[in-house]
């Protein structure tokens, strides 16, 4: 007959099996924030600002390091988080929203992750995207784009700069030629300034203001149209028309709305599927605290970066509803953004 454990032995077992308290869970740890874009663009700027304040609000005040993993419109970073990264709360990522909606709308290959199963921690902003032209281009308005050809810079497949050019060509009659292959918005901005292309579509309005404030201040840029479910007050005051003014067919409106719905969670942050619920709560609470932190808000305002946060559980719900869209709407949306 086995002897019962001694009181001391029971204490040892309890210490081994009981998780660290929330108060010190991250003490001495390093959290890696993977940004699914190249350095220097709007998503990278935003993520690095969040990384600066995240240690303040995570229990145990860990070190937060940022690394960039561009590729497939942030799909490479999403696949890394879903399949490779540790599930202990030390690996998180900042994605472009196209990486969330992309597997629904892209049939080219089997996705390496399920966006519905990703754990959403927060979204920093609900963004309005824009279509722009610059410099000596003859395209000063969207009506001009419907009448004469122009060249639009774009990233690899899966990026908004590519999808939105295709969208306006097919649904709104823009005569744009796609010049693809740029690594990200920072590289495309340089191409625009060199005159290689006329402009860029699918660009976040906050990113333009953060990356090239002088373009906006000095009226160097033509903002041809705004993409959003509801008009942006600032762009509307500047006289920028909504893309809805140019959609030709009534039956294309729901598919366009599906594509634009990703902007509701304009700057999503994720953790791996399988992250323990108590750790998810620590991360979600920390993101909520960062996005309301007065110092973070002040720095964001100075950098002209808007903060319109959405809690992680709400982002999770929006993503689930998007993936429940009617098949016919999904199919037409795929056709509109396809090359």
ABEGO torsion letter per residue (X at the ends): XBBBBBAAAAAAAAAAABBBBAAAAABGBBBBBBBABBBGBAAAAAAAAAAAAAAAABBGGBBBBBBBBBEGGGAAAAAAAAAABBAAGABBBBBBAAAAAAAAABAABBBABBAAABBBAEBABBBBBBBBBBEABABABAAAAAABBBBBBBBBBGBAAAAAAAAAAAAAGBBBBBBBGBABAAAAAAAAAAGABAEBBGBBAAAAAAABAAAAAAGABBBABBBBABBBAAAAAAGBBBAAAABABAAAAAAAAAAAAAAABABBBBBBBGBBAAAAAAAAAAAAAAAABAAAAAAAAAAGBBBBBBBAAAAAAAAAAAAABBAAAAAAAAAAABX
